[in-house]
Amino acid sequence: MEHYTRVYAPIDLDAVVYNMESMKANLLPETGIIGVVKADGYGHGCVPVAKTIEPYVEGYAAATLEEALTLRRHGVKKWILILGVTAPAHYEAMLDAEIYPTIFTMEQARPLSELAVSRGVSAKIHLAVDTGMSRIGLDADEAGADLAVRIAALPGITVEGLFTHFARADETDKAATEKQFELYLNFVKLLKERGLEVPVKHCGNSAAIVDLPQMGLDMMRAGIAIYGLYPSDEVNKTAMDLKPAMGLKSFVTYVKEIKAGQPVSYGGTFTASRPMTIATVPVGYGDGYPRNLSGRGYVLISDQKAPILGRVCMDQFMVDVTGIPGVKAGCGVTLIGRDKELEITVEELAGLCGGFHYEIICDIGKRIPRVYYRNGQVAGTKDYFDDVYEGFTD
Ligand SMILES: *Cc1c(COP(=O)(O)O)cnc(C)c1O
């Protein structure tokens, strides 16, 4: 991108489409997809992703009301489920925008019922049942089923969905997941015995979409796979092909020769043992580039590996370009993605810094503009360069 001269994250929307097609092909024909676009679409930008996946999804999932409202503000139309707990203070805004909350206690349900009744509407909700995460949800037993039925009986409440979340579907050994699924199906049975039929049943995350499509039920919740990453190295990657959507590109700002004995970056953790050519890259942990890549990571310049020397700073770091001819200020740098023959994947970065691949993409910061590509052309951009504060005008 001409406009962004420091760093930008190219987002390949064709890859997003490819990943949706891959998932559709792997799922049972009767299983729909809920597009999980929380955490700003795992760092990719929730709005372009939501619009791109629109033909493939029944609805969306966000983590918070604010995320769901952002989607609405940008014209995203299908229903949105909030996966976490929503405070009653936000119910009004939620009802106005046809956003569904996750509900599993009377304390959550009662004020929603009252508000819906006062407005003469019925609020659609998804019940969560806890089958093994110990995070949120009804207990998956008789008492939990009784509570679900009491919630469903409140005026102004329509139970649209029932979901649980797998804790270990990304592991080779699926025993724990089979057990969660069994508990879930049993809970469905307990509800049925009490006269409560829930239209939309969903358990699976991306790991289950790859490895356990037979657990699809009505819908599965696709997160990380939308963005082209596998949930873990243990899932069957040959079952379903995915293409990473996010890259990270920068430009060298400075190239210099250093002498033997010369230290590089904070703390002098690296000292040259011979004359070297080093390049400065204007990206740092202030951009979400992991500081733990200090002395461990590398970038690609002219399709060659340039190892990080010393510590990654907040806004810059240095790399070894001694063996790479012709490097000068302005040269392109690939931090994530492909440069002709070579590729740095998010998974590899996570391995190098002892981090988690989900976390790396989510943490790519607001200082990094996103540039969206469709059919190889720039389809749009997003940056925060005219970010606005209220209340600090003088
Ligand atoms: C984040 C999340 C997902 C998506 O998980 P992936 O591993 O990214 O597919 C699905 N369901 C719930 C409840 C979640 O919190």
The ligand as an SDF file (V2000), in Angstrom:
LIG
                    3D

 15 15  0  0  0  0  0  0  0  0999 V2000
  -14.4340  -18.1720   20.6640 C   0  0  0  0  0  0  0  0  0  0  0  0
  -15.5370  -19.1530   20.6790 C   0  0  0  0  0  0  0  0  0  0  0  0
  -15.7750  -19.9740   19.5720 C   0  0  0  0  0  0  0  0  0  0  0  0
  -14.8500  -20.0570   18.3890 C   0  0  0  0  0  0  0  0  0  0  0  0
  -13.7330  -20.8710   18.6970 O   0  0  0  0  0  0  0  0  0  0  0  0
  -12.6470  -21.2380   17.5770 P   0  0  0  0  0  0  0  0  0  0  0  0
  -11.7290  -22.1790   18.2450 O   0  0  0  0  0  0  0  0  0  0  0  0
  -11.9810  -19.9480   17.2250 O   0  0  0  0  0  0  0  0  0  0  0  0
  -13.4050  -21.8020   16.4400 O   0  0  0  0  0  0  0  0  0  0  0  0
  -16.9070  -20.7660   19.5870 C   0  0  0  0  0  0  0  0  0  0  0  0
  -17.7350  -20.7800   20.6530 N   0  0  0  0  0  0  0  0  0  0  0  0
  -17.5240  -20.0160   21.7500 C   0  0  0  0  0  0  0  0  0  0  0  0
  -18.4750  -20.0970   22.8910 C   0  0  0  0  0  0  0  0  0  0  0  0
  -16.4050  -19.1980   21.8140 C   0  0  0  0  0  0  0  0  0  0  0  0
  -16.1760  -18.4730   22.9150 O   0  0  0  0  0  0  0  0  0  0  0  0
  1  2  1  0
  2  3  1  0
  2 14  2  0
  3  4  1  0
  3 10  2  0
  4  5  1  0
  5  6  1  0
  6  7  2  0
  6  8  1  0
  6  9  1  0
 10 11  1  0
 11 12  2  0
 12 13  1  0
 12 14  1  0
 14 15  1  0
M  END
$$$$
